[in-house]
């Protein structure tokens, strides 16, 4: 009789593993967008707007104003990871004794299988971070915010072409100014308002704040810190500026955090983490690692977005 290491975590029981994979990327882990964790198939994002409802007082009831209901759909895509490893390379490993003494019933070391599940989770997190911002629907990927915005028609002045030659420390103040100036007046001053920037824009802004460009803050930069500044939230014209690691170079997005959604089904029965020992099934020395999960993003109100690309 062989001892199998086959383990299956499905639905709610897979939640902690899938959650670690999907929610540990920079954007979600730092709370930079809204997460809808229990979207089983698809969900409607509804927005109700009211205008013209205030009028001069009178003795009569006079209906006034307009209520507009708009909807956008978030539909998480089913994704998976399928990997297969042979036990043989681990026979001479320092953990060989934990595999057992039987030539037939060898087990992949438990610590390694745990480690490999963590490795899978890290890979999923990195890919999810990339897809959230710049993904294009294809094999193993879903459309990100930049892809959705490129395909959308934004209000006049809110779709900004990037500067020729790219963003640098010498021009980043001017380029950020274009984004800030295009933010709708109804959003400005909102605590929820952000400018999400790519890594190269973030570094350029840090260097500009460091005082090594003609930005008027002096040779030692803002607060005399030079470039010795934390990677943390900065501000520009009163708007929070944060780095979005998944954005392509020279890209910026400004909107309310509550306008950007990531949808998944952490408790969905489709979620699954499985370690499957094939010895009892086909007599091989292979072990299969399987992960299944769902993910997608959506923008609730396109009119509330400024896109620089």
C-alpha positions, 0 to 999 in steps of 0.5 A: 500500500502506498501513502499518497500526498494528494490534497484538495482544497475546494470552494470555501476551503480553497479561499485562504490559498486563493486569497493569498495568491490574488490579494497579495499584489501591491495594488490590492494589498495596499487597498488601492482599488475596491475588491468584490470578493464573492462574484460567483458569475457576474455582477452589475455595478450600478450608479445612481446620479441625481440632478436638478432636484433643488427648486424654489419652495412652493405650496404645491408638490412639483416633481423636479430633477432627473434620476439616471441609473447606469450599469456596468458588468464585472464578469470574472474570468476562470483561470488555472495553473497546471504543473507536474513534477517528478519525485525522482530529483528529490530522492538525493535531496536533503529531505529524501528521508521524508519521502519514505523508504518504499520505491513505489510509495515515495512522497514528495516532501511535505515541506516542498509541496507547501513551498511550491503551493506558496510559489504558485501563489506568488506567481498568480499574485504577480500576474494578477498585479500586471493584469489588473492594470495592463492585461489584455484578455488572452490565454491566462490573462484578463483585460486590465484598466488600461485596456478598458480605458483604451477601448472606451470613449472618455469625456473631452480633455480626459484622454491625454496623450503622453509626452514625446520622449517619455516622462522624465524628472525634467518634465514630470511636474508638467505632465502630472499637472496635465492629469490634475487639471483634467480631473472633473471638478466634482471629484477634486478634493475627494479623499478617495481621489488618486493619481495612479502612475507607472514605475518610471513616472513615480521615480521621475517624480521622486527625483524631481522632489529630490531637488535635482531638477529645476522644480524650485525646491532647491538642491536638497529637494523637498524637506531637504531629503534629496532622493532619500524618500520612502516609497509611500503615498505622495501628493500632487496639487492635493491629490494622492499619487501612488505607484501602480506596478502593473502600469506600462511606462509613461501611463497614469490613471486618475479617478476615485479608488471606489471607481475601480473594481477587482472581482473574484469569487474567493468562496466560489466552488470553482476555486481549487488548490489541489496536489495530486499524487499520480502513483495510484492513478497511472503508476508514475512518479509524478505529482500534479499541482493544480489551481483554479480561480477567477479574476476580472476588473471593471470601471464603474463610471468612465466619466470619472476617469482621466487617462494619460497614455 
